[in-house]
Amino acid sequence: MRRLGLAVALVAFSVATPRAARADGGDERPMTRERPTLLWMAAQLVPSGELAVGTHGALVGLGWQVTPLLYSFGLHRRASPWRFLVVDPMARQSGSIEVYAAPELFAQPDWSLTLRPGLRAYYGLVARGEYLSASLGTSLQPGPGRASGALDVGLHGFAGAVGLVATVAPFSDLAPFMLTFRFRYF
């Protein structure tokens, strides 16, 4: 886990290089301002709470999310639609598709740590997602013995700072249903 965190931090420092200027003095696109800071990296360590219901009863857990790649279709056409690791709230909530990895730690007798890779789309519902947005995603839910496909649907408010996501993995041995209260620092 330490190696993963170090790799993410090193890649995050190399993200968001400015665009080159055109010959007439104008910019091709506005420069992106998404730069990782120490405060941003510390905020990414704050987990979201999870409640998983499965064959072992109800499990309480903690979850994080890493977004290595995001394409936003809800931004102004002059803004770059691509984000790598550092994603501003408007790029995500106004309308986007992201590739993500979600490390999760569940409090059960053996404290299982899983990594759930997936793909998720966000759609701005009110004020281009600033007040309310919805998400629909799919992921691979690992489990003891076999992995299962999962489908999630969520509602997010306050530019994505808080949200409620329901995940269904019907063939999962560990957690066929999860409810996640998202609290995301940007």
C-alpha positions in Angstrom: 0.0 0.0 0.0 2.9 2.3 0.7 4.3 1.7 -2.7 1.0 2.5 -4.4 0.8 5.8 -2.4 4.3 6.8 -3.3 3.7 5.9 -7.0 0.5 8.0 -7.0 2.3 10.9 -5.4 5.2 10.8 -7.8 2.9 10.7 -10.9 0.7 13.5 -9.4 3.7 15.8 -9.3 4.3 15.3 -13.0 0.7 16.2 -14.0 -0.8 19.4 -15.5 1.8 20.9 -17.7 0.9 24.2 -19.3 -0.1 24.4 -23.0 2.2 26.0 -25.6 1.4 29.5 -26.9 0.4 30.0 -30.6 2.5 32.2 -32.9 0.0 35.1 -32.7 0.4 35.3 -28.9 -2.9 33.5 -27.9 -3.1 30.2 -26.2 -4.4 27.1 -27.9 -6.4 26.3 -24.8 -6.5 27.9 -21.3 -3.7 26.6 -19.1 -4.9 24.0 -16.6 -4.5 24.9 -13.0 -4.9 21.4 -11.5 -1.7 20.9 -9.7 -1.2 18.6 -6.8 -0.2 20.2 -3.5 0.7 18.7 -0.2 -2.7 19.7 1.2 -4.4 18.0 -1.8 -2.4 14.8 -1.2 -3.2 14.8 2.5 -6.9 15.3 1.8 -6.9 12.2 -0.5 -6.0 10.1 2.5 -9.4 10.9 4.1 -11.6 7.8 3.5 -15.3 7.6 2.7 -17.5 5.4 4.9 -19.0 2.2 3.5 -21.6 -0.3 4.6 -21.6 -3.6 2.8 -24.3 -6.2 3.2 -23.4 -9.7 2.3 -23.2 -13.3 3.4 -21.2 -12.3 6.5 -23.9 -9.8 7.6 -23.3 -6.1 7.6 -19.7 -5.0 7.2 -18.4 -1.5 7.9 -15.6 -0.3 5.8 -13.5 2.6 4.5 -13.0 3.4 0.9 -10.8 5.7 -1.2 -10.7 6.5 -4.9 -7.9 7.2 -7.4 -8.8 8.6 -10.8 -5.9 8.1 -13.2 -7.9 9.3 -16.2 -11.0 11.4 -16.7 -12.6 12.8 -19.9 -15.0 15.7 -19.3 -17.7 16.5 -21.8 -19.4 19.1 -19.7 -16.7 21.8 -19.8 -16.4 24.8 -22.0 -15.0 23.8 -25.4 -11.8 25.8 -25.0 -10.9 24.0 -21.8 -9.0 20.8 -22.0 -11.4 17.8 -21.5 -8.6 15.5 -20.1 -7.6 15.2 -16.5 -4.9 12.9 -15.0 -5.0 12.1 -11.3 -5.9 15.6 -10.2 -9.6 16.3 -11.1 -11.3 19.6 -10.4 -15.0 19.2 -9.2 -16.5 21.0 -12.2 -14.7 18.7 -14.7 -16.1 15.7 -12.9 -19.6 16.8 -11.9 -20.6 18.7 -15.1 -20.4 15.6 -17.2 -17.5 13.1 -17.5 -16.3 9.6 -17.9 -13.6 8.3 -15.6 -11.4 5.3 -15.1 -10.9 4.7 -11.4 -9.5 2.3 -8.8 -11.1 2.1 -5.4 -9.1 0.6 -2.5 -11.5 -0.6 0.2 -10.8 -1.8 3.7 -13.6 -3.8 5.4 -13.7 -4.4 9.2 -14.3 -8.1 9.5 -12.3 -10.6 11.5 -9.5 -10.7 9.0 -9.6 -7.0 7.8 -9.8 -7.6 4.1 -8.3 -5.0 1.7 -9.6 -5.0 -1.8 -9.0 -3.0 -5.0 -12.0 -2.4 -7.2 -11.2 -1.1 -10.7 -14.0 0.5 -12.7 -15.5 3.0 -15.1 -18.0 5.6 -14.1 -20.0 8.4 -15.9 -21.2 11.6 -14.2 -24.1 13.8 -15.4 -24.8 17.3 -14.0 -28.5 17.5 -13.0 -28.8 21.0 -11.4 -26.6 24.0 -12.2 -24.3 21.8 -14.4 -23.6 19.5 -11.5 -22.6 22.2 -9.0 -25.6 21.5 -6.8 -26.6 18.0 -7.9 -25.2 15.3 -10.2 -25.8 11.6 -10.8 -23.4 8.9 -11.6 -23.6 5.5 -13.2 -20.7 3.0 -13.1 -19.5 -0.5 -13.5 -16.6 -2.2 -11.7 -15.0 -5.5 -10.9 -15.7 -6.5 -7.4 -13.0 -8.9 -6.0 -14.0 -11.5 -3.5 -12.8 -14.7 -1.9 -12.7 -17.3 -4.5 -14.1 -15.3 -7.5 -14.6 -11.8 -8.7 -18.0 -10.4 -9.7 -19.1 -7.6 -11.9 -20.8 -4.7 -10.1 -23.1 -1.8 -11.1 -23.4 1.4 -9.1 -25.6 4.4 -9.1 -25.2 7.6 -7.1 -26.3 11.1 -6.3 -23.8 13.8 -5.5 -24.3 17.2 -4.1 -22.3 20.4 -3.3 -20.0 20.0 -6.4 -19.5 16.3 -5.6 -18.3 17.0 -2.0 -20.9 14.6 -0.6 -22.7 11.7 -2.2 -24.6 8.5 -1.7 -23.6 5.6 -4.0 -25.4 2.2 -4.1 -23.4 -0.7 -5.5 -24.9 -4.1 -6.5 -22.7 -7.1 -7.3 -25.2 -10.0 -7.5 -22.6 -12.7 -7.9 -20.2 -11.5 -5.1 -19.6 -13.8 -2.2 -18.4 -11.0 0.0 -20.7 -8.1 -0.5 -23.6 -8.3 -3.1 -24.9 -4.9 -1.9 -22.9 -1.8 -0.7 -24.0 1.6 0.3 -21.3 4.2 0.4 -21.5 7.7 1.9 -19.0 9.7 -0.1 -17.1 12.6 1.4 -14.6 13.9 -1.0 -12.0 16.5 -0.6 -10.6 17.9 -3.8 
